[in-house]
Amino acid sequence: MKKKNAGQIPHGAWLTAALAALLLTGCGGGGGSSSGAGSGNSNASSAAIVESGSPAATGDTATDGINWFNYRRSQMGLAPLARNVLIDKAALNHSNYQAASGFISHEEVQGKNGFTGVYLYPSAKAHPELFRNGVPVSGSSRLSAAGYALPSSGYAFGEVIAKTPDASGFNSAEALITAIYHRFVVFEPKFQQAGAGSAKAADGYVYFTADFTTPALASGGLGAGRFLPYPYPNQTNLPTVFQSDQEEPDPVPNQNEVGYPVSVHADNTSTITVGSFTIAPRGGAPLATRLLSSATDAETGPSTAAIIPLTVLNPQTTYDVRFSGAVDGVAASLSWSFSTR
């Protein structure tokens, strides 16, 4: 895993599934009764800005991070995440573990200071030895160690992590949203509950962990055939640049400075098929982009898609986006705009 010495280091993995089927995604996969796992690492930095209607800062990194996620989710039309004290405990335990080790990772090593479980929730497909009667055995699940139980099937879960010298939860959350593979996790429509925790290491870095769950995958979300975009229609003050090399997996492997990613999100039980996905400055020609979809990118799951402009966006400019394709086999299209700061 790439080590970053400065800046903000979001780190994301997510695990989601249909009722009994495995769905692999950008930073991981799995849920229900079978799953797979993986990891991602990012040093994307995008400072949150004060906006009309934005939450007031509490000064608590974990609380501000969750509040910022819910603020952005509500702006784009997603249901807010209900904060759960047991998920908070699991997230705080993992932040403490990382701060003690000085290393950012989704996995923990038994015997090391602060260990509570190898994984947030283990992969039944990749690690069947860690399950007994559909339940993870002792020492394998950080959620279980915190007293939070998922059912034996029909669930989803995920995690994003940031290591940063900045204690602002708003900034950590916004940077994770900018980093596209991590955005797929944060804006999963099916997620219903969340928890967060933060810890400061001896070197001054703050470790922010946010965990997400869906204990009832059959409920909630947008519904079949529906999707939502981000940036949301008429959003303003968007960054012009994304540092691709600071996310791992790197979404644009041969280039660092690119434009702000644009994405569409459906339920993790849905499938998005991309026909056309373009972005253009108002009155100008479409920009060259890299498409992230399940058909073009091994790290992108079936329920999401994104384009990343291969040039930095212009400041104080309106951009027009057009998407056409299908969601769950039903024709879908949307045209919308946003503007940069």
C-alpha positions, 0 to 999 in steps of 0.5 A, spaced: 500 500 500 502 506 498 505 511 503 503 518 503 507 523 508 503 529 508 496 531 506 489 527 507 489 520 506 482 517 505 482 509 504 476 506 502 473 499 501 466 497 501 462 490 501 455 490 498 451 484 495 444 482 493 440 478 497 445 472 496 449 474 490 456 477 490 457 484 487 464 486 486 466 493 487 471 498 486 474 497 493 472 491 495 465 487 495 461 482 498 455 481 503 449 477 504 451 470 505 458 470 501 463 476 500 469 478 497 474 484 500 479 489 498 482 495 499 483 502 497 488 508 498 487 515 497 491 522 498 485 526 495 485 533 498 479 537 497 477 542 503 470 542 505 467 549 504 462 553 508 455 553 504 448 555 506 445 550 510 451 546 511 451 543 518 455 547 524 462 544 526 462 541 533 469 540 533 469 533 534 472 529 527 467 523 527 461 527 528 462 532 523 464 527 518 458 523 519 454 530 519 457 532 512 456 525 509 449 526 511 449 533 508 451 531 502 447 525 501 441 529 503 443 534 497 443 529 492 436 526 494 439 520 498 436 518 505 440 520 511 444 515 515 442 513 522 448 513 527 449 507 531 453 507 537 455 500 536 458 502 529 461 508 532 464 503 537 467 499 532 469 505 528 473 508 534 476 501 536 479 501 529 481 508 529 485 507 535 488 501 532 491 505 526 493 511 531 497 506 535 500 502 529 501 508 525 499 505 519 492 505 515 489 499 513 482 496 513 485 489 516 488 488 523 493 483 526 491 479 532 496 481 538 498 488 536 496 494 540 488 495 540 486 489 536 479 488 536 478 484 529 481 482 523 476 485 518 470 490 519 466 484 517 470 478 514 468 475 507 465 468 507 467 467 500 474 469 501 475 466 508 470 461 509 474 458 515 472 465 519 465 463 519 461 458 523 453 457 521 453 464 517 456 468 523 463 470 523 468 467 529 471 470 534 476 475 533 475 476 525 469 481 525 470 488 528 463 489 528 461 483 532 467 485 537 463 492 538 456 488 539 453 489 532 450 483 529 448 483 522 444 477 519 446 471 516 444 474 509 441 480 506 446 485 508 451 490 506 457 494 509 462 498 508 468 502 510 472 509 509 478 511 512 482 518 512 489 519 515 490 527 515 494 532 519 487 536 519 482 534 524 476 537 521 471 532 520 468 536 514 474 536 510 476 528 511 468 527 509 469 532 503 476 529 501 473 522 501 467 524 497 472 527 491 476 520 491 471 517 486 472 509 488 470 512 496 464 516 493 461 510 491 461 507 498 459 514 501 453 515 496 451 507 496 443 508 497 442 502 500 446 504 506 442 505 512 446 506 518 453 509 520 458 510 525 465 514 526 471 514 530 477 518 530 484 518 534 490 522 534 497 518 533 503 520 536 506 524 530 500 528 530 496 525 524 488 524 525 485 517 523 478 518 521 474 511 520 467 511 518 463 504 517 456 503 514 451 498 514 445 495 511 442 490 516 435 489 511 438 489 504 431 488 501 428 495 504 430 502 503 434 505 497 432 508 491 428 502 488 429 498 481 430 503 475 432 509 479 439 513 480 442 519 482 447 524 480 453 527 483 455 533 483 447 534 483 443 538 479 445 546 479 451 544 485 455 550 485 463 551 488 465 544 485 473 543 485 476 544 479 481 538 480 482 531 482 489 528 484 488 521 481 495 519 483 492 520 491 487 514 490 489 507 490 487 504 486 488 509 482 482 511 477 487 514 472 493 510 472 497 514 467 495 521 469 495 525 476 492 532 475 485 531 472 478 534 473 473 533 478 469 526 477 462 526 475 458 520 477 451 516 477 449 512 483 443 506 483 442 501 489 447 496 490 442 491 487 441 494 481 445 495 474 447 501 470 449 500 463 452 506 460 450 508 453 453 515 453 456 519 458 459 526 457 461 533 460 462 539 456 463 547 459 457 551 457 457 552 449 463 548 448 465 541 446 465 535 450 471 534 454 476 527 453 474 523 459 476 516 462 469 512 463 469 508 470 463 502 469 463 495 470 464 494 463 470 498 462 473 498 469 475 492 474 474 496 480 467 499 479 461 495 481 455 494 477 451 499 480 455 505 479 459 509 473 463 515 473 467 519 468 473 523 470 475 529 465 482 528 463 483 536 463 483 540 470 476 544 469 476 551 469 474 555 475 467 559 475 465 555 469 458 552 468 459 544 466 453 541 462 453 533 463 449 528 459 448 521 461 444 516 457 443 508 458 439 503 462 438 502 469 436 494 471 434 494 463 430 500 463 432 506 458 435 512 463 437 519 461 439 525 465 442 532 463 444 536 468 449 542 470 454 544 475 459 550 476 466 550 479 468 555 484 
